[in-house]
Amino acid sequence: MNNHRYCVIMCGGVGSRFWPYSRQDKPKQFLDFLGTGRSLLQMSVDRIEGIVQPQNIYMLTNEQYAPIIREQFPDMRPEQILLEPCRRNTAPCIAWAAYHIHALDPEAQIMVAPSDHLVLKADRFRDSVLKAFEFIERTDAILTLGIKPHRPETGYGYIQVGDHVGGNFSAVKTFTEKPNAELAQVFLQSGEFYWNSGMFFWSAQCIIESIRSFAPDIAQKLDPGMGIYGTPGEKAFIEQNFPSCPSISIDFAVMEKAPNVYVECVDIGWSDLGTWGSLYEISPKNVDGNVTQRCKALMVNSRGNIVAVEGDKVVVASGLNDFIIADADDVLLIVPREEEQKIKLYVNEVKSKFGEQYL
């Protein structure tokens, strides 16, 4: 196994589009959504076993979730858990992880992965990851995994494929973040666009140089830590400087601007599990297209619904089509599936009207 291969797993998000199951005190990445006995985060680590050494896996999260990570990964060293002082989207935290790992290993090759995605084709995933590492080890490149779209999804970023460079690899022509429905349909029909999986590969040196070139306001805050990263002074430096980094995604900060971006087009049975709709899509359905998530439901003249209820409770619904019914703790959510992108707005309204205890 290559000792210079690392994996950084981002696991600090709240997952509000999966509310009310995903809550601030225990977001979806820490939950056993699929009834496998493993949380989504644990499954993310399981997938890279044998590719990245356990001591080269890092968690990017915040202080609130550190105890959950320690509980789910009791053998993980404390220094493998990088705690953000505050949320600043993906670019600053990815930059910090790169600086930290580079200080420990200047030859580091890094995979960045979300903590809440589902991969159904494990063998193909492992093969794709190995090829991705081999690609960045011989090419000074920023690489992402691209997924062939099968619907005009408006919640994902899209990658337009450019020149083919061998195997399943191509240069990236353009990035488009979360298009409207009309544009997403055009992308789907063109055959030139892939979903951005949110999984990235690069050398530590490459992404640091890219941050310096295309996100100088982040580099300005984190560059002075060179010589401090990997030492006892790193925590104080990050607590002082990280909060003043701009809140921006790695897609906007670097991927849309860098000239050396490539995509590996893969078929790995991927779903980002970002919404109730994505869970509906990958779940077994009855003859009426209804999905029940480990609960009892009597659905009369009802089609295309997803029902997820905690506890020993029976759900009875009649004449209900294409709805999300989710009951967790002190919240009951009933919304049309087509409104799943609005759940974050509903969460904010609940916070405003009833308080944070329901989040």
Disulfide bonds with the S-S distance in Angstrom:
none
